[in-house]
Amino acid sequence: MAKNKAVYVCGECGAQSTKWSGQCGECGAWNALTESVAVVAKGRFQGRGGYAGDTSAQVRVLRDIAPESVVRNTSGIPELDRVLGGGLVAGAVVLIGGDPGIGKSTLLIQMLADLGTRAKTLYVTGEESLQQVSLRAHRLGLRDSGCLLLAETNADAIIEHARAQQPDVMVIDSIQTVYSPLLQSAPGSVAQVRESAAQLVRYAKQTQTVLFLVGHVTKEGALAGPRVLEHMVDTVLYFEGDANSPFRIIRAMKNRFGAVNELGAFAMTEGGLKQVTNPSAIFLSRHDDAVAGSMIMVTREGTRPLLVEVQALVAESHGANPRRVTVGLDQNRLAMLLAVLNRHGGAAMFDQDVFINVVGGIRVNETAADLPALLAALSSFRNKPMPQDLVAFGEVGLAGEIRPVQNGQDRLREAAKQGFKRAIVPHGNAPKKIIEGVEVTAVKRLREALDWAF
């Protein structure tokens, strides 16, 4: 038999102690001891081989293992299926995080309601009562759903109920409210989140149950709890969106069964989250008249090209250090791009405040935003509007060269589908075949792009 007991492990050196103290007795680190569960196994020791007994694991040669295709089941929400890599996989554990009130619980209860007609589902709530969940379901028009509900925070009790009901899909809302009776720390602590998640993940893998874990986020936007929580699960999804905007974005940051950085678009309505079939439309302002400081770029999120508006405001600085502020782009990269613009574009903004914003609350992580950001900044600096039917993308190097980006053809097709007539692209992304409706200008240097645009 195995005996469980609580120990305190130092996060710096790994030393264990039976009691908590402010300082580790081995390495001297302060506030480094966290509660954990120690499992003491009783058995006959066999030297370096470990304990006596047979093991079910076997060593096999890689070439002798035949790859099996992953069977996916639809969740009933195509945008969610896209982010998950094509659908639900048996035994997969999905961690979804986001700001409070952004729609995590709403999306999951809608998914379970749709799955309830063809699969057995269980919704475990640790933050709300069953009546509150029922009120939300009625508000969303899901009153006829056959989803099972459970209000419980004890991890052992949740697993016992799950073994009795044997659901195909289970949701835990949220993992920060679940606790293990083996530990004495409060729910939401690092030890409790780690141990509770480990038990639930183990159950999901053993029973091939699709498990969704709702996670809280910190004020910095990262998932609360230990970092190991993201390593334990198969997929990590982040819910993004502006509190003043009805649009929501789900982004896959990790996915063992599909592509990362995949993106799904939703709109929050009175009837719940609705899918946005044309997400490019929500990121474009479509001004009535051309305005200075606005530029349209084509970014790519996973397998989907998106048209996004990049806005810039350049104003005279009245301080000793001009400000460089970005929303949706890397601030350090903006400072580098302005230096390249000064050296190779002949536009000095060392005495100007530069503000860059990506419309819609989306964050662009790829370098294809370099050229549109510079064009928008120079448009605001010279107070000269850019053509409304113009799009651009491309990476700008320190030597002033315009480097190609991936999937240039798909970006141009998306621009043509949205009605844009002209495009400035890197020379390496020049289309081999004419794309109907778009006049493509391929440039090699930053100076060429600026001369053509202005």
TILO-61410 format. One record per residue (C-alpha): residue number from 1; residue in three letters; z negated, y negated, x. Coordinates in steps of 0.05 Angstrom, whole numbers, plus 5000, padded with zeros to 4 digits. Layout:
N
pos_code_pz_py_px
NUM_ALA_Z_Y_X
...
END
This chain:
454
pos_code_pz_py_px
1_MET_5000_5000_5000
2_ALA_5011_4928_5022
3_LYS_4956_4877_5017
4_ASN_4973_4805_5004
5_LYS_4931_4747_5028
6_ALA_4939_4673_5041
7_VAL_4945_4648_5112
8_TYR_4961_4580_5142
9_VAL_5020_4577_5190
10_CYS_5033_4520_5239
11_GLY_5102_4490_5230
12_GLU_5106_4472_5303
13_CYS_5085_4535_5341
14_GLY_5080_4587_5287
15_ALA_5006_4602_5299
16_GLN_4968_4631_5240
17_SER_4898_4615_5215
18_THR_4857_4641_5157
19_LYS_4831_4571_5140
20_TRP_4865_4504_5136
21_SER_4847_4450_5187
22_GLY_4877_4383_5203
23_GLN_4897_4404_5274
24_CYS_4928_4468_5299
25_GLY_4882_4504_5347
26_GLU_4940_4530_5390
27_CYS_4987_4471_5400
28_GLY_4944_4413_5376
29_ALA_4994_4388_5324
30_TRP_4964_4348_5267
31_ASN_4977_4364_5194
32_ALA_5024_4421_5213
33_LEU_4989_4478_5176
34_THR_5021_4501_5111
35_GLU_4999_4557_5065
36_SER_5038_4621_5064
37_VAL_5031_4693_5043
38_ALA_5017_4746_5095
39_VAL_5035_4818_5078
40_VAL_4995_4869_5119
41_ALA_5029_4936_5116
42_LYS_4988_4999_5130
43_GLY_5025_5054_5166
44_ARG_5030_5093_5231
45_PHE_5057_5051_5288
46_GLN_5115_5082_5327
47_GLY_5118_5036_5387
48_ARG_5177_4988_5390
49_GLY_5211_5022_5332
50_GLY_5159_4994_5283
51_TYR_5124_5034_5229
52_ALA_5138_5106_5212
53_GLY_5179_5121_5150
54_ASP_5251_5125_5128
55_THR_5295_5065_5115
56_SER_5351_5059_5064
57_ALA_5391_5010_5108
58_GLN_5447_5040_5150
59_VAL_5488_5013_5207
60_ARG_5562_5012_5192
61_VAL_5625_4990_5228
62_LEU_5657_4927_5201
63_ARG_5727_4957_5198
64_ASP_5702_5015_5155
65_ILE_5676_4968_5101
66_ALA_5730_4955_5049
67_PRO_5729_4884_5021
68_GLU_5717_4881_4946
69_SER_5742_4826_4902
70_VAL_5687_4783_4870
71_VAL_5686_4789_4795
72_ARG_5676_4721_4763
73_ASN_5656_4705_4691
74_THR_5669_4638_4660
75_SER_5610_4595_4643
76_GLY_5647_4563_4584
77_ILE_5651_4496_4621
78_PRO_5715_4493_4664
79_GLU_5690_4435_4706
80_LEU_5627_4474_4724
81_ASP_5669_4536_4739
82_ARG_5711_4494_4787
83_VAL_5650_4472_4826
84_LEU_5622_4543_4828
85_GLY_5687_4568_4858
86_GLY_5718_4598_4795
87_GLY_5660_4622_4753
88_LEU_5594_4658_4753
89_VAL_5582_4715_4802
90_ALA_5532_4770_4787
91_GLY_5469_4763_4829
92_ALA_5487_4691_4851
93_VAL_5431_4641_4857
94_VAL_5450_4568_4844
95_LEU_5405_4509_4861
96_ILE_5423_4445_4823
97_GLY_5389_4378_4840
98_GLY_5395_4307_4817
99_ASP_5357_4245_4796
100_PRO_5312_4248_4735
101_GLY_5349_4241_4669
102_ILE_5418_4249_4699
103_GLY_5434_4310_4656
104_LYS_5414_4374_4694
105_SER_5377_4405_4635
106_THR_5429_4382_4586
107_LEU_5486_4415_4624
108_LEU_5449_4480_4633
109_ILE_5427_4486_4560
110_GLN_5499_4473_4539
111_MET_5522_4528_4587
112_LEU_5471_4578_4561
113_ALA_5489_4561_4489
114_ASP_5562_4578_4503
115_LEU_5544_4641_4542
116_GLY_5497_4664_4487
117_THR_5556_4689_4445
118_ARG_5578_4739_4498
119_ALA_5518_4749_4545
120_LYS_5442_4751_4543
121_THR_5412_4686_4569
122_LEU_5341_4663_4583
123_TYR_5318_4591_4592
124_VAL_5250_4584_4626
125_THR_5220_4514_4620
126_GLY_5160_4491_4660
127_GLU_5164_4417_4644
128_GLU_5175_4417_4569
129_SER_5149_4454_4509
130_LEU_5193_4500_4468
131_GLN_5195_4448_4413
132_GLN_5222_4396_4460
133_VAL_5277_4443_4483
134_SER_5293_4458_4411
135_LEU_5298_4384_4394
136_ARG_5347_4374_4451
137_ALA_5389_4433_4428
138_HIS_5392_4406_4357
139_ARG_5411_4337_4383
140_LEU_5468_4368_4421
141_GLY_5491_4408_4361
142_LEU_5469_4475_4390
143_ARG_5421_4496_4335
144_ASP_5456_4563_4324
145_SER_5449_4584_4397
146_GLY_5420_4653_4410
147_CYS_5391_4633_4478
148_LEU_5321_4660_4493
149_LEU_5268_4609_4510
150_LEU_5204_4618_4551
151_ALA_5152_4566_4570
152_GLU_5119_4593_4633
153_THR_5103_4570_4704
154_ASN_5073_4634_4734
155_ALA_5126_4667_4778
156_ASP_5098_4737_4766
157_ALA_5097_4727_4691
158_ILE_5168_4700_4691
159_ILE_5193_4761_4728
160_GLU_5156_4808_4681
161_HIS_5188_4775_4620
162_ALA_5255_4777_4654
163_ARG_5249_4851_4669
164_ALA_5231_4864_4596
165_GLN_5288_4821_4567
166_GLN_5340_4837_4623
167_PRO_5381_4772_4615
168_ASP_5450_4765_4647
169_VAL_5439_4691_4662
170_MET_5371_4658_4673
171_VAL_5352_4585_4684
172_ILE_5287_4561_4716
173_ASP_5273_4488_4699
174_SER_5246_4470_4748
175_ILE_5228_4507_4811
176_GLN_5176_4453_4830
177_THR_5134_4472_4769
178_VAL_5132_4547_4785
179_TYR_5073_4574_4824
180_SER_5052_4641_4854
181_PRO_4980_4664_4841
182_LEU_4978_4691_4912
183_LEU_4972_4619_4938
184_GLN_4917_4569_4925
185_SER_4959_4506_4935
186_ALA_4984_4465_4876
187_PRO_5053_4476_4844
188_GLY_5107_4435_4878
189_SER_5077_4442_4947
190_VAL_5120_4469_5004
191_ALA_5086_4536_5004
192_GLN_5090_4546_4929
193_VAL_5163_4526_4924
194_ARG_5182_4572_4981
195_GLU_5143_4632_4956
196_SER_5162_4624_4883
197_ALA_5236_4616_4900
198_ALA_5233_4677_4946
199_GLN_5206_4721_4889
200_LEU_5258_4696_4839
201_VAL_5315_4703_4888
202_ARG_5293_4774_4904
203_TYR_5292_4791_4830
204_ALA_5361_4762_4819
205_LYS_5391_4802_4877
206_GLN_5358_4867_4855
207_THR_5380_4861_4782
208_GLN_5447_4825_4792
209_THR_5423_4768_4748
210_VAL_5457_4699_4753
211_LEU_5399_4651_4768
212_PHE_5401_4575_4763
213_LEU_5343_4537_4795
214_VAL_5334_4463_4777
215_GLY_5306_4423_4835
216_HIS_5274_4355_4838
217_VAL_5299_4304_4889
218_THR_5261_4255_4932
219_LYS_5271_4179_4931
220_GLU_5320_4187_4989
221_GLY_5363_4233_4945
222_ALA_5348_4299_4982
223_LEU_5322_4361_4947
224_ALA_5246_4362_4945
225_GLY_5210_4420_4978
226_PRO_5224_4459_5041
227_ARG_5292_4457_5072
228_VAL_5292_4533_5073
229_LEU_5301_4530_4997
230_GLU_5374_4511_5007
231_HIS_5383_4569_5056
232_MET_5355_4620_5007
233_VAL_5405_4606_4951
234_ASP_5480_4619_4948
235_THR_5503_4553_4920
236_VAL_5474_4482_4923
237_LEU_5499_4432_4872
238_TYR_5483_4358_4870
239_PHE_5486_4316_4807
240_GLU_5510_4245_4824
241_GLY_5523_4183_4783
242_ASP_5503_4112_4770
243_ALA_5447_4102_4720
244_ASN_5486_4046_4687
245_SER_5550_4088_4681
246_PRO_5562_4145_4632
247_PHE_5601_4185_4684
248_ARG_5569_4241_4723
249_ILE_5594_4279_4784
250_ILE_5574_4349_4806
251_ARG_5587_4363_4879
252_ALA_5581_4431_4914
253_MET_5546_4422_4981
254_LYS_5541_4496_4996
255_ASN_5577_4555_4964
256_ARG_5580_4626_4990
257_PHE_5630_4644_4936
258_GLY_5678_4585_4939
259_ALA_5698_4520_4973
260_VAL_5646_4467_4990
261_ASN_5653_4393_4971
262_GLU_5686_4415_4906
263_LEU_5676_4364_4851
264_GLY_5669_4365_4775
265_ALA_5670_4304_4730
266_PHE_5631_4294_4665
267_ALA_5616_4238_4617
268_MET_5548_4232_4583
269_THR_5554_4221_4508
270_GLU_5508_4227_4448
271_GLY_5532_4299_4440
272_GLY_5517_4318_4512
273_LEU_5560_4323_4573
274_LYS_5635_4322_4561
275_GLN_5686_4342_4613
276_VAL_5732_4290_4643
277_THR_5801_4322_4650
278_ASN_5830_4262_4689
279_PRO_5775_4240_4737
280_SER_5820_4192_4774
281_ALA_5819_4146_4713
282_ILE_5744_4135_4716
283_PHE_5747_4109_4788
284_LEU_5802_4058_4776
285_SER_5787_3989_4748
286_ARG_5859_3972_4731
287_HIS_5852_3896_4735
288_ASP_5896_3856_4688
289_ASP_5918_3813_4748
290_ALA_5919_3829_4821
291_VAL_5854_3809_4855
292_ALA_5838_3800_4928
293_GLY_5794_3852_4962
294_SER_5816_3912_4919
295_MET_5853_3972_4947
296_ILE_5868_4041_4917
297_MET_5861_4102_4961
298_VAL_5873_4176_4950
299_THR_5814_4218_4972
300_ARG_5807_4293_4966
301_GLU_5745_4329_4941
302_GLY_5751_4404_4951
303_THR_5817_4424_4920
304_ARG_5825_4361_4878
305_PRO_5858_4296_4899
306_LEU_5826_4234_4868
307_LEU_5847_4161_4864
308_VAL_5789_4115_4880
309_GLU_5785_4040_4883
310_VAL_5755_4010_4947
311_GLN_5730_3938_4938
312_ALA_5713_3890_4994
313_LEU_5681_3822_4996
314_VAL_5684_3781_5060
315_ALA_5644_3717_5060
316_GLU_5621_3668_5114
317_SER_5555_3688_5144
318_HIS_5499_3638_5148
319_GLY_5453_3681_5190
320_ALA_5449_3699_5263
321_ASN_5471_3771_5249
322_PRO_5528_3781_5199
323_ARG_5515_3836_5149
324_ARG_5554_3900_5144
325_VAL_5538_3933_5077
326_THR_5572_3994_5048
327_VAL_5563_4033_4983
328_GLY_5599_4100_4984
329_LEU_5622_4095_5057
330_ASP_5590_4103_5125
331_GLN_5561_4036_5148
332_ASN_5567_4052_5222
333_ARG_5640_4070_5214
334_LEU_5654_4004_5180
335_ALA_5627_3967_5241
336_MET_5673_4008_5285
337_LEU_5734_3995_5240
338_LEU_5721_3920_5241
339_ALA_5721_3922_5317
340_VAL_5788_3959_5316
341_LEU_5815_3907_5266
342_ASN_5794_3851_5313
343_ARG_5825_3883_5374
344_HIS_5890_3913_5346
345_GLY_5899_3873_5281
346_GLY_5884_3803_5305
347_ALA_5832_3790_5250
348_ALA_5763_3770_5275
349_MET_5705_3778_5226
350_PHE_5648_3771_5275
351_ASP_5621_3711_5236
352_GLN_5632_3741_5167
353_ASP_5590_3783_5120
354_VAL_5629_3845_5099
355_PHE_5611_3884_5037
356_ILE_5648_3949_5019
357_ASN_5639_3986_4953
358_VAL_5671_4049_4926
359_VAL_5678_4042_4850
360_GLY_5646_4093_4805
361_GLY_5587_4112_4848
362_ILE_5626_4165_4886
363_ARG_5613_4176_4960
364_VAL_5674_4185_5005
365_ASN_5658_4225_5067
366_GLU_5727_4235_5097
367_THR_5763_4190_5147
368_ALA_5822_4178_5100
369_ALA_5785_4118_5074
370_ASP_5793_4080_5140
371_LEU_5860_4047_5126
372_PRO_5844_4028_5053
373_ALA_5777_3998_5073
374_LEU_5810_3954_5126
375_LEU_5866_3932_5079
376_ALA_5814_3914_5026
377_ALA_5772_3875_5076
378_LEU_5832_3837_5103
379_SER_5856_3823_5033
380_SER_5789_3791_5016
381_PHE_5786_3754_5083
382_ARG_5855_3723_5073
383_ASN_5845_3717_4997
384_LYS_5911_3751_4986
385_PRO_5915_3805_4932
386_MET_5947_3872_4946
387_PRO_6002_3899_4901
388_GLN_5973_3935_4841
389_ASP_6021_3993_4848
390_LEU_6003_4007_4921
391_VAL_5959_4063_4948
392_ALA_5940_4080_5019
393_PHE_5904_4132_5060
394_GLY_5897_4147_5134
395_GLU_5848_4152_5192
396_VAL_5846_4094_5241
397_GLY_5833_4110_5314
398_LEU_5799_4066_5366
399_ALA_5867_4054_5400
400_GLY_5895_4026_5335
401_GLU_5935_4089_5317
402_ILE_5939_4116_5246
403_ARG_5922_4190_5246
404_PRO_5945_4239_5192
405_VAL_5897_4271_5143
406_GLN_5899_4337_5107
407_ASN_5940_4351_5044
408_GLY_5982_4288_5047
409_GLN_6034_4316_4998
410_ASP_5982_4331_4944
411_ARG_5954_4261_4951
412_LEU_6022_4229_4941
413_ARG_6037_4273_4880
414_GLU_5971_4251_4848
415_ALA_5988_4178_4861
416_ALA_6057_4187_4829
417_LYS_6025_4221_4769
418_GLN_5979_4161_4759
419_GLY_6038_4113_4760
420_PHE_6035_4083_4830
421_LYS_6101_4064_4860
422_ARG_6086_4049_4934
423_ALA_6044_4083_4987
424_ILE_6024_4069_5060
425_VAL_6011_4135_5095
426_PRO_6005_4159_5168
427_HIS_6070_4178_5201
428_GLY_6045_4250_5206
429_ASN_6038_4253_5130
430_ALA_6108_4228_5115
431_PRO_6137_4274_5061
432_LYS_6193_4320_5082
433_LYS_6222_4316_5012
434_ILE_6228_4254_4970
435_ILE_6172_4248_4919
436_GLU_6203_4219_4856
437_GLY_6174_4153_4835
438_VAL_6138_4135_4900
439_GLU_6165_4093_4957
440_VAL_6129_4119_5019
441_THR_6120_4076_5081
442_ALA_6099_4117_5142
443_VAL_6064_4079_5198
444_LYS_6041_4098_5267
445_ARG_5999_4037_5286
446_LEU_5950_3992_5250
447_ARG_5993_3932_5265
448_GLU_6052_3963_5227
449_ALA_6010_3975_5166
450_LEU_5984_3903_5166
451_ASP_6052_3873_5176
452_TRP_6081_3913_5118
453_ALA_6022_3899_5071
454_PHE_6015_3824_5086
END
